[in-house]
Amino acid sequence: MVAEISTKADLEKYTSDASKLTVIDFTASWCPPCQAIKPVFETLANDNDNVNFLKVDLSEGSNELASAYSVTARPTFVFLVGTEEVHRIRGANPAALKSTVAQYAKPASSGAFSGQGRTLSGKGGSSPSTFTYNASNSLTAAWSNMNPQVKVLIVLCAAYVYFWLI
């Protein structure tokens, strides 16, 4: 759900949790790009219960929040974690809006260690996995995951050995 706010006092109600993402949409009813991205913003709000989605209507001109966040374009999306601004999008860019919400939104978790985890054998904590060894795939994977500096060192050592044997 998107809540409409207009003052800093309204905003403080939503930014009291220091780890929760708040997205503020600075919009105007007369702005075509604002109206075009409005359904995307509302869909994100409905899909992300763990994020505060707020709207500041600037149809009548600037207000204290627009001044506080130096909003000069409409739409402008300001991303806050707690009270700290972590990102800003100027303009109607649905892909950037979706990816930024996904980047900063933290899913609701039941505990400090909510992941599946790994054991020393490399297998998952709860699901058994089967391991099949394929030398060509493992060498390719090892090479592609290797640090570029290590790759250069290996190539230089191989060239040294090759020319030393000639």
C-alpha positions in Angstrom: 0.0 0.0 0.0 1.2 3.5 -0.8 0.8 6.1 1.9 0.6 9.7 1.0 2.6 12.1 3.2 3.4 15.8 3.1 5.5 16.7 6.1 8.7 15.6 7.8 6.6 14.6 10.8 4.6 12.2 8.6 7.9 10.8 7.2 9.3 10.2 10.7 6.5 7.7 11.4 7.8 5.5 8.6 11.6 5.9 9.1 11.8 4.9 12.8 13.1 1.4 11.9 16.8 1.9 11.1 17.0 -1.2 8.9 13.8 -0.9 6.9 13.7 0.5 3.4 11.4 3.4 2.6 10.8 4.6 -1.0 9.5 8.1 -1.5 7.8 9.0 -4.8 7.9 12.7 -5.4 5.1 13.0 -8.0 2.5 15.4 -9.5 -0.9 14.7 -11.0 -0.1 16.8 -14.1 3.1 14.9 -14.9 2.7 12.3 -17.6 5.9 10.3 -16.7 4.7 10.2 -13.1 1.3 8.8 -14.1 3.0 6.3 -16.4 5.2 4.8 -13.6 2.4 5.0 -11.0 1.1 1.4 -11.6 4.7 0.0 -11.3 5.2 1.8 -8.0 1.8 0.5 -6.7 2.6 -3.0 -7.8 5.9 -2.9 -6.0 4.1 -1.6 -2.9 1.7 -4.5 -3.0 4.4 -7.1 -3.6 6.8 -5.8 -0.9 5.2 -5.8 2.5 8.5 -5.3 4.2 9.1 -1.9 2.5 7.5 1.5 3.2 6.2 3.1 0.0 5.3 6.7 0.3 4.0 9.3 -2.1 4.5 13.1 -1.9 2.2 15.0 -4.3 3.9 18.1 -5.7 1.0 19.2 -7.9 0.6 22.4 -6.0 4.3 23.2 -6.0 7.2 22.4 -3.7 6.8 21.4 0.0 9.2 20.9 2.9 10.0 17.3 2.0 10.8 18.3 -1.6 13.1 21.0 -0.3 14.7 18.8 2.3 15.6 16.2 -0.4 16.5 18.7 -3.1 13.9 17.4 -5.5 14.2 19.2 -8.8 12.6 16.6 -11.2 9.3 14.7 -11.3 9.1 11.8 -10.7 12.0 11.4 -8.2 12.3 8.3 -6.1 14.3 8.6 -2.9 15.4 5.4 -1.2 16.0 5.6 2.6 17.2 2.9 4.9 16.2 4.3 8.3 16.7 8.0 7.8 19.7 7.7 5.6 19.4 8.2 1.8 21.0 5.3 0.0 19.8 5.8 -3.6 17.9 8.2 -5.8 16.3 7.8 -9.2 15.2 10.8 -11.3 12.7 10.1 -14.0 10.3 7.3 -14.8 12.6 4.2 -15.1 10.6 1.1 -14.2 13.6 -1.3 -14.5 15.8 0.9 -12.2 12.9 1.2 -9.7 12.4 -2.5 -9.6 16.1 -3.4 -9.3 16.8 -0.8 -6.6 13.9 -2.0 -4.5 15.1 -5.6 -4.9 18.7 -4.5 -4.0 17.8 -2.7 -0.8 14.7 -4.5 0.4 15.4 -7.0 3.1 13.1 -10.0 3.3 11.4 -10.6 6.6 13.4 -13.3 8.4 12.6 -15.4 11.4 16.1 -15.4 12.9 19.7 -14.2 12.6 20.7 -17.2 10.5 17.8 -17.8 8.2 19.9 -19.2 5.3 20.3 -22.8 4.4 24.0 -22.7 5.3 26.9 -25.0 4.3 28.8 -27.8 6.0 32.6 -28.4 5.7 31.8 -31.0 3.0 30.3 -28.2 0.9 26.9 -29.8 0.9 23.7 -27.9 1.9 22.5 -28.1 5.5 19.2 -29.7 4.9 19.0 -31.1 1.3 21.2 -34.0 0.2 23.0 -33.4 -3.1 24.6 -35.8 -5.5 28.1 -35.1 -6.8 29.2 -36.2 -10.2 32.7 -35.5 -11.2 33.5 -34.4 -14.7 37.1 -33.4 -15.2 36.5 -31.1 -18.2 33.7 -29.2 -16.5 35.6 -28.9 -13.3 38.7 -27.5 -15.0 36.6 -25.1 -17.1 34.8 -23.9 -14.0 38.0 -23.6 -12.0 39.6 -21.6 -14.7 36.6 -19.3 -15.2 36.3 -18.7 -11.4 40.0 -18.0 -11.0 41.5 -14.6 -10.1 42.8 -12.8 -13.2 46.2 -12.2 -11.6 46.5 -15.9 -10.9 45.6 -16.7 -14.6 48.4 -14.3 -15.8 50.9 -16.0 -13.4 50.0 -19.5 -14.7 50.3 -18.4 -18.3 53.7 -16.7 -17.7 55.0 -19.8 -15.9 53.8 -22.1 -18.7 55.5 -19.8 -21.3 58.7 -19.9 -19.3 58.7 -23.7 -19.1 57.8 -24.0 -22.8 60.7 -21.7 -23.9 63.1 -23.3 -21.4 62.5 -26.7 -22.9 63.0 -25.6 -26.5 
